[in-house]
Amino acid sequence: MDLKVDDSRVEAVSHTGIYVRAFSKEENHHGSYDIAELDAESLLVWLRSRGGDNPWAEDVVGILLGHGHLHKMTKG
């Protein structure tokens, strides 16, 4: 699992206290980052990392962390 940090979110978002190992392109190294600092794609990868697959709950987490929906909305 190669999680990536959205460097624009580092220190700009409220932290959850849940830390994971992720790569920061700006700092050019892996380190410990709050899940709120992950990019949307990495957040979804992390949410599903232990066999999870609940698009509704994943979208709720995405919205709460300021990413919006992590899944494309479908009509109907």
Stockholm file with secondary structure:
# STOCKHOLM 1.0

chainA/1-76         MDLKVDDSRVEAVSHTGIYVRAFSKEENHHGSYDIAELDAESLLVWLRSRGGDNPWAEDVVGILLGHGHLHKMTKG
#=GR chainA/1-76 SS CCCBBCTTTTTTSCCCSCEEEEEETTTTEEEEEEGGGBCHHHHHHHHTTTSCCCHHHHHHHHHHTTSCCSSCCCCC
#=GC SS_cons        CCCBBCTTTTTTSCCCSCEEEEEETTTTEEEEEEGGGBCHHHHHHHHTTTSCCCHHHHHHHHHHTTSCCSSCCCCC
//
